[in-house]
């Protein structure tokens, strides 16, 4: 096979490889010399660097391009520097694969302005490897973000395109809940611009994917022609499906504290400088044990005297903001209590074996009312973890619900 080069390549040999005969046919188009062809079986005589450049420019993309990688290695061409300077982490130096804590993901660790500027200012990670494969101590801090071992790609789940990358430093490194400090994405800004669609955050440590978090960006149009924005973007996803409780958020370590997440999707933005303005988000709880009332939280619990209780009464009010989801937590009141004049909180010691269900009633800032059920179980005196949180059951480290030993996460049914 003979290839004729255009005049701009006069005098440059054009190599074509015949795999069947392992020969090279070179044609030179010159106004003075005309067409000259010759063959050789000794590829070593060629200028290999020139050979590679011309080959890449002339051969269309095909499976034979797999040979180019071998040629690059033979020529000694430099490979692009990997993220983190090529350091390899010893993931066996930690008891589990790393995981972003669920609390940090859902409690304001991910923020997005109503015009789509995404940032991750308050995330935390557990079980980072403590050593490299060379036996050195793992260092997750660096002045240059390109040398940092931790980063996350914002991936469009539909197009598979990467919208941008966040870089993180960690110092100090804790076994559970190490704070991830996000570096600036741009020279003067710390956000990645995204739009309406479905996304995921893919988290990497020294080039290895260790965790992924899916979310959605919805768009609401603004009807007011005088409004500061024609549309608003909001985060949706696991915030709506997961709640948790613990016994350690207040001074009395034995009190049950229930956590749910609230947002603000109203579009009545006064001006570009008052986007963060809070609205009144209403909520109340009803805790059942084996189908019977066991505890509650509503507006009456703000008073000091106990009243009769059959079902949750008026909503309590909490503040929410437009740019992030907020962790709203309250102590749960025992129903019925032993003291007729004082509200008594549910304690850890009050839970005996049985089937429990927390019913969370919410009325968001747009007026939408929801009733969500979160079932859980106590067996042999222990709270049974949701399968997604139990590492003995959930074998996919990319999607584990990391809550540590003190948090009990449950998904709405």
N, C-alpha and C positions, 0 to 999 in steps of 0.2 A: 504494500500500500504506500502511495506517495502523496505527500501533503505539500501544497504550494503556499509559501508565506506571502503575506501582503508586502508591498514595497517598504513599509515602515520597518520591516524585519529583514531587509536585504543583508545578506551575509551571515545571518544567524542560523545555525543548523537546526532543523526540526526533526527530532527523533520520533519514530513510531515503532513500538515493540510488537513483534509477532510472537505470541505465546507458543504457537505450535512449533516454530523453528528456532526460537530464541535468537533472532537476528534483529538488527536495527537498520531501517532504511532511512537515509537522510537525503533530503532534496534541498538544493540551494538555488534560489531564484536571483540571478544577477544580470543586469543589463549587458555587462561585458562578457561574462562567461557562459551565459545561457543556463540551461538545466544540466546539472551534474548529479549523478547518483552513485553511491557506493555502499557496500555492505561490510560489516565487520562482526565477528562473534566475540571479540574481546572488549567487553564493556569498560574495563579498567582504563582504556586509553582515552575515554571521554572525560570532559570536564563535568564532573558529577553535579556540581552546583548549578551550572548552566543547564544541564540536562533536566534537573528537577523543575527549575523555573519554567522552561519552555513546555515541559510535559503537563504541568498543572494548567497552563494557559490554553492548551490545545485540546486536551482530552475532556469530554463531557463527564458529568458526575455519574459514576457507575460503581458496581461492587468491586472493580479492580482497584479502586482507590484505597482499599485496605493495604495495598502494597506500599503506599506512600509513607505510612508510619514507619515501616521497616527502613525505607530509604532515608527518612529523617534521622533515625538512630545511627545509620551507617555514616551519614554525613556529619554527625555530631552537632546537629542544630539544637539550640537551646529551647527547652519547653517553657511555657508560660508558668510563672511562679504561682503555686497553689496558695489559697487563702490560709493564713497562719504560718507562712514560711515553710511549709512542708513538714511540720511537726506531726508525728503520729501519737495519738493518745492511747494509753492502755486502759480500755474500758473495763477490763477485769479488775482494775484497782478500786472499783466502787461496787457495792453489793448489787446495785441495779443499774440499768441504763438510765441516763439523765431524763428528767421530765420537768416540764414547766408546771408550777403549782396551779391548780384549778382556781384557787382563791385569787391569785394575782391576775389571772386571765380575765376573770369575771368581775373583779372589784376595782375597775378603773385602770387596770394595767394596759388596756388598749383604748386609745382615744381617737376620735375622728371629728373634725369640724364639719359643719353642715355643707361646706363646699368641697369635701372629700380629701382633706389633708389628714392622713393617717400617721399615728405615732404610737410607740410602745414604751411609755415612760416609767412604768412601775411593775415590771415583771420580776419573777423570782424562779429559780431553778434548783432542783434537788438532785443529789447523787452525781455530781460532776466527777469524772475521773480525776484521781489525785496524782497520777504519774503518767509519764510518757513511756513509749515502748523501749526507750533507751535507759529507763530507770530514773530519769530526772523528775523533779517535782513539776507538776503541771502549772504553768503560769497563764492566767486568764486576763492579764492586764498588759497593755502596751500603749505607747504614745501614738503609734500609727494604727489607725483602724484596720488597714489592710493586713496587719500582722496579728490581729486579734483572732483567737481560736473560735469564738462564738459569734454566730450571725444567723439571721433569719431572712428568708426570701418571701416576699409577698407575691403569691402566685394566683393568677386568674384561673379558676377551676374549669372554665369553659374553653378558653383559648390556649391554656397551658403556658401563657406568656408570663414572664417575671416582671412585675411592675416596679420593683426596687428591692433594695437590701438594707436591713438594719444591722449595725455592728454593736457588740456589747463587750464591756469589761466587767469582771467580777473580782472583787477584793474587799474583804476576805472571802475565802471559799468555805462554806458551811456544808455539812452533810445534807441538811434539809433547809430549803428556803434561802439560798444565796441570792442577794439582790443583784439584778442585771442592770448595769448602767448603760443606757443607750447613748451611743456617740452621734454626733451630728451627721445627718445624711448628706446634706449639701454644705457649702462653705458657711452659709449664714442661717440655714433652716434645718429643722430636725424632723421633717415629715416626708412621706411618700404620697404623691397625688394618685388617687384612684377614683373610680366612678361607680355607677350602679352595676351590680353583678354579684356573682358568688366567688369567694376567694378562700385561700387558706394561707396560714403562716407556717412555713416549713423551717424548723429550727435545726441548725447544724453545729457540730463540735468538731473542729479540725477536718471539715469536709464530710463528716458522717451525719446523715439525717437521723435524728433521735426523737423528734416529736413533731406533730402536726396539729394545727388548730383550725377548723373550718368556721367561716362566718359569712354573712351576707350583708350587702349594702343595698338598702331600698331607697327609692326616691319618691318624694311627695311634692306635687306641684303647688305653687302659691298662687291663689286666685287674685289677690289684691295687686292691682297694677302699680300701686305706690309703694309696695313692699321693698325692702332692701335686697331681697333675693327672689328670683323667679321660681326656684325649687330648692328643696332641702334634702340632704342625704343623712341616713341614720343607720346605725349598726343593729343587726339582728343575728340570732343564732342560739348557742347554748345557754345564754343568759336566761332565756325563757323556759328552759327545760330542766335546769338543775337548781336545787336548794341544798343547804347543809345545816347541820347543827353541831355545836360543840359545848364544852363545859368550862371554857377557859377564857372567855372574852371579858369577864368582869372580875372584880376583886374576889368574890366568892367563887372558887373554882368548881363548885359542885352544882351551880345553877345551870339549867338548860337555856341555851341561847339559840334561837332559830334565825337563819340568814336567808333573805331572798333579795332579788336584784331588780332595781327600778330604773326606768329611763324616761325621757321626755321627747316625744315625737311631734310636738306642736309646731306649727309653721308661722305663728304670729310674731315674727321677729321684729322688734321695734326699730332697730337699726343695727349696723354692722358692729357696733361697739357694745351691744347688750345681748349678744347671742347666748351667753351662758346663764341668762336669767332663769332662776328656779321656778318650778310650778308645784302645786300641791298634788301629791300622789297619795291616794288613799288605800289603806290595806287593813285587814284583820285576819286572825287565825282561829282555827278550831282544831284541837288535837283529840283524836279518838283512840280508845283502846278497846279492841275486840268489838268495835261498832258502837261503843258508848262514850259519852263525853268524858274527857280526862283532863283537858286543859284548854286554855284559850288566851287570845289577846285581842282587845278592841279598845275603843275610846274610853270605856269606863275604868280601865285599868290605870288610868292616870289619876284617879281619885284614891281616897284612903279607905273608903268603906265598901264592903262587899255587898253586892245585890244578887238577886236571883239570876239564874243563867240557864237558858235552854238552847240558844243558838247565838252566834256572834251578833252583836248589836251594831252600833254606829261605827263607821270607819275611823281609824286613826289616820293622822296626816304626816307625811314625810316629804322632804324637799328632793327634787330631782333636777337634773340638768341635761342640756341637749347634746353635749359632746362626748359623754361617756355614761356607762351604767354604774350605778352606785350600790354598794353593799348595804342593805338596810337590815339591822339586827335588833331583836327585842327579846327580853325574857318572857317566858311563857308562864301564865298564872294557873295554879292548881284549881280544878273544878271537880267536886266541891272542896273547899279548904276546911281546916279544923278550927280556924278563928273567924267568927262571924264579922268582925270589925276591921280585919286587915287582909289585903290581898297577899296571898302566899305563892311564891314562885315554885315551879316544878324543879325538883332536884334529881340528880343522877340516881340517888338511892330510891326514888319513887318508881323507877322503871323495873317491873318484874316481867317474867316471860309472857309473851303475848304478841298479837298482831296490832301494830299501830298505824295511824294515818294522820298526817298533817294536811289540813285543807287550808289553802291560802286564797283568800279573796282579795282581789285588787281592782281598783278603779283608777286608770291612768289619767294623764293630763288632758287627753282628748275625750274623756268620758267613757271609754271602753271598759266594760266590766268583765273580769275573768275569774273562774273558779278552778283551781288546780289542785290535784291530789298527789301527795307524796307518801307512798306506803313504805314502811320499814318494819323490822322484826327484832325482838329480843328473845334469844334462845340460850338456855343454860347460863343466864345472867350476863350475856354478852350481846352487844349490838352487832347484827349481821350486816356486813358491808354490802353495798351494791356490787354486783359482779364486775362492773367497769372499774371499780376501785380496788377490788381484791386481786392482787398480783398472782395468787395461786390459781385463779380462774381466768383472768384476762391476760392472754399471752402476747398481745400486741403492744409493745412498749411505746409505739408511736401515738397511741390513743388512750393510754392509761389515765384515769382520773387520780391525780396525785394530791392527796389531802393530808398526808402525814398521819401520825398515830392518834391525833386528837380530834380530827374532823370526820364527820360521817355524812357523805354525800349521797343524795337520792334523786332519782329522775322521776319526773311526773308521769303518771300513767295515762 
